[in-house]
Amino acid sequence: MVGEVMMDLVQPGIMSRIVDDGVLGLGNGGAGDLHLILVLGLQMIALVLFGGLCGSLNNVFVHLSGQNIGKSSVSERPMTSSSRPSSVSW
């Protein structure tokens, strides 16, 4: 989750560099820099993919831990395969 949030927080800074330096050319005398736009755009795509991977892994770990918690609480109560009600009171 931290990786996903960090990628979301880094992107506005990269976008501002694209606009300020790449489009408006504030850092180099008013001339835009297409190479900078392409490089930063590719970096943003890589960061989006990494953030998506972090978010997906977060979901995997959450579901695995939820399943393990469920297994430990179910293993304390025996399950019966009969259709009649069990004598265990909840």
N, C-alpha and C positions, 0 to 999 in steps of 0.2 A: 504494500500500500504506500509505503514511503517513496519507493521508486516512481510509482505512478504520479504521486502528488508533486514530486520534485520535477518530473518532466513537464507537468502542467505549469509549474511556476517558472521554468527556464524559458519557455516559448515566447512570452511577451517581450523579453529582452532581446531575443534573436529577431523577432519581428520588428522591433524598433530600430535595430541596426540595419535591417533590410531597407526600411523606409528612409531613415536618416542618411545612411552612407551609400546604399545601393541605388536608390531612386532619386533622392534629392541631392546627393553628393555633398553633404555638409562637411564631411571630413576631408575632401580633396578638391576644394575650390569650385563646387557647383556642378561637377561632371559626375553623372551616374556611373556605376560600376556593375556591369552585367555579370562579370565573373563572380563578384562578391554575392550577388543575388543568387546565383546558381549554387555556390558553395554553401551558403547559409540555408538555402531551401533544402538541399540534400541533407544537411545536418538536422534540420527540423523533421524531415521524413524519418530519419534514423531514430531520433528521439521519440517520435510518435510510436514507432514500432516497438522500441524498448519499453515505453510506458504501457503500451497495450500488453506486452509480454508480462510485465510486472503485475498489472491488474488481473490477468488471467491466472498467473501463479498464485496470487492472493486468493482468488476464488477456489482454486484447487486445495490450498492449504486449509481454508475455512471449512470446506466440505469434508475433507479428511478428518480434521479435528472434531467436527460435529458427529461424524460417523463413529469415531472412536469413543466419544463421550456417550453416545447412544448405546454402543456395544457394552460398555462397562456398566451402565445402569440396567440394561436388560439381562445381563448375565447374573445379576443378583437375584432375579426372579425367574424360576423355571417356567418354561412355556410348555403347555400340554397340547397334544394334537387331537384330543377328543373334542366333540362338539358340546359336551355337557359343561356347565359352568364349574370352574374350579373353586376350591374352598379357600383360596387366597383372597383376603380382603385388601382392597387398595385403600 
